[in-house]
């Protein structure tokens, strides 16, 4: 029976005669749903956020990587729709799980969203169904957490014979135009070889390159290693910044000079701290898993310590710059430019700019912000709006802190108007003459690390 079930599903994949469900319609799920729909599959997006469901069915995108025009065509053609209910899983042949996996306050993984999605799928599990988990998690989640739930509800269905289970970690970098859902190589592991075969055939119908690995555990760890690599190297770059501050040197100049070496060096830049869902969180999943095995991941924990402390470092820089012009931080007007965690997107997840704003407020500063991508934020359970007139806000601020270097800003104009500047992104580093002008001008006090 097993070959009959898998072969029938594979034939339907090749015939593009399949209904695919994507659970979780955020920065990962929505682009994936669109990719499947553009290939011709019928796609049902599922999200408990009714506002997201309303926007998708109204052909309005809230993800920068998916233009509304692209979404509108798929909705109009009947290839993509959204719902907040799970009963539709009865009619779905494949399910991709793209839900959040945050950390608990204790630092332990929070897989509650995965468990909720798993329970919902288990109630509708049927022969010939393929399930692919894409949410980042610790090694063993697919086989130790998801699979037992399916077996409890499967009614005799056997994985690898009657239904198929894989793990394929997302590799989404919001805002990128060069590497997208479709052309970024995608790692995949299956609970059984047949699971991998079915999952690979479905995904390679919409993604250019699938990288098969021997198990779901290997695929799970691969994702964590990728982002731990980035977190540790960003931690090194941030420590270089701290070292250069002690030595009176420009960290960006040092790093750019090191980057001229054509081998044995990869450039990472310092900044206000780590943001986004992946880099601040994924290494903690690995660190937590290793602690359960009696091992301390020292590199991970040291990098986390350095990266987590960067917002506090930059607040101290603001305080120092103000002191140099005879002003206290308490009562000063501080404008933060850019609050998204990275440039050219509106993603606030784990953004260090929010920590900077909070720390400034705690020290008595009068805080405001501007971000062309983020019209409103919530801080201390209070709503803050992006200032409506950027130029006016700059002029009336005692210090401007640049936290996110969106391309829409004219940095030389901002430098020209501000009384003092603390620049966490070295926005004018490439314009050496302007750096000299603004850092040594008689009325300008600019902190350039």
C-alpha positions, 0 to 999 in steps of 0.5 A: 500500500505504501508505494501506492500512496506515495506514487499516487501523491507524486503523480498528482504533484507532477500533474499540479493537481494538489491543494497545499495549505500553509499555516502561518502567513508571515514573512515566511509563509506568505511568500511560500504560499505565493510560490506554490500558487504561482506554480498552479497549485491551489493554496489555502493559507491558514492564520489565526490573525483574522486581519491577515486573512482579511487582507489576503482575501482582499488582495492586499499584501502586508509583506514587502517581499510580496507586492499586492499586484502579485497577490491580487492576480492569484486571489482573482484566479482562485489559486490562493485564499486564506482562512482562520479555520483548520477544517479546510485541512480535510481537503488539503494534500500537503501542509507547510507549517510556518509558525513562529518559534519564540523564546520563553522568558526563561530562554527555553524554546517556545514550541507552543505554536508548532504544537497548536498547528500539529494538533490541528493537522492531526485531527484532519490527518488522512492517507496521502498527506504530506506535512513539512515543518519549516519553523526553526526549532531544536534538533529532534522536534520533528520526530520527538514532538510532532510525530508522536502527536500524529501517531496518537491521532492517526488511527493506524496510519504509518509515517512513510507509508500512509502519510509523510513528514519532513523538516525543511528550514526556512531561509528567508531574508526579508527585503532581499531581491537577489535571494528569494523563496524560489532561488534560495537553495532549500535543505530538507530531511525526511522522517523516512526515505519515502518522506524525503522523496515526496517532500523533495518532489513537491518543493522542487516543483517551486524551488530551484534547488533542494538539498536533501540530508539524511534526517530531520535532525540534520536539517533542524541543526543545519538551520541553527548552525547557519544562524549561530555562525552569523550571531557569533561573527556579529558578536565578534564585530561588535566586540571589535567596535568596543575594542576600537572605542577603547583604542580611539579607532574607527571600527568600520575602517578597520573592518573594511580594511580587513575585508580587502583580504581575498581569502580567510575573512568574511565581513560582518559589521557591528551595529545596535544589536541583533534583530529579526526572528532568526539571529537573536533566537536560533542560537538560543535553541541550540544552546538550550538543547545542549544544556539538556545534554550537559554541555555549555555552548560557550561561543554562543553564550559569549556572543549572546552576552555581547550582542544583547548588551549593544543597546546599552552601549549605544545609550552610553554613547548618547550620554557621552556625546551630550555630556561633551556639549554640556547637556544631561541625558535626563530631559534631553530630546532624543530622536531615533531614526529607524526602528525596524531590525534591518534596512528597507523593511518594516519588521520589528521582531526583536529590533534592538531599536526598541531596547534603545528607546526603552533604555533612553526613556528609563534614563529620563530622555524625551524620546521620539522616532522616525521610520518610513516603514513603521508608522506606529510602535508600542512601548511600555504598552503605549502607542508611539507614532513616527514623527510626521515632520522629520526635518523639524524633529531633527532640528529640535532634537538634542541628539539623533541616534541612527539605529536603522539605515534605510536607503530612503534617508538622505544621510548627509542632510541629516548630518547637516541638520542635527546638533549631535549624532550617534550613528550605530550604522556608520551611514557616512563611512563611505563618504570620508570627506564628509566624516571629517567635516562633520566630526571636526566642525565647530558646531557639530559633535558626531560620534563615529565609532 
